[in-house]
Amino acid sequence: MRVARDGRTGRPGEPIEIYKEEAIAMLDSVFTGWGAFWAVIAMFAPFALMGIYIVRRKSVSDTGPSPLQPSEFIPLEGVWLTFAFIFFVIINLAGLKFIPWAAAAPSLTAEPAEPITQAVDFTAKSWAYDLSSRQIEAGKPVRFSGRSSDTQHGFAVYHPDGRMLFTMLMMPNTTKATSVVYTFKDPGTYKVRCLEYCGIAHHAMQDELTVVKSN
């Protein structure tokens, strides 16, 4: 998985992240609705099966006391804890690239290759987006600048095929807007979702952008 990164620039003191063409390989269906439910079930299933196996074994096929002496538990416990720690570290390090903020982290050196001719300003609030425009031309850079009016919110934009293109984080009471510059390649309807838990209707905080062919 690789994210194209063209750098960051912008008005004095304003961070602008530049993304072009390539997308973060993360499918929306994996962590929303029933996709998220089955993903959680898949993670917990091995532990549930192991628990069922242990309970069944001790209640049916091996009901007697354990042949191990208390002094033998200590080395076994050490081996188990060491294995669990190593496994935990490996899984977490391997999963870092799938965290939206890490996957979308830009380089800080390059200048944008083309002038920014489109702008979308928006305010995120519970549980909707107030956008200045929902129509964008493909092939031309657009600057998204967002703020939050109440609590933390996300602004994740998805390609029509389900790939997440980029994501933004807005915090309340900040002096500068969160800004991202992105160039859309394909016309179509792009879903916008909040990926930061913001209350009871967080799952319903969605919107759409329409990308049209450039004139």
Secondary structure, 3 states (H helix, E strand, C coil): CCCCEEEECCCCCCCEEEEECCCEEEEHHHCCHHHHHHHHHHHHHHHHHHHHHHHHHHHHHCCCCCCCCHHHHHHHHHHHHHHHHHHHHHHHHHHHHHCHHHHCCCCCCCCCCCCCCEEEEEEEECCEEEECCCEEECCCEEEEEEEECCCCEEEEEECCCCEEEEEEEECCCCCCCEEEEEECCCCEEEEEECCCCCCCCHHHCEEEEEEECCC
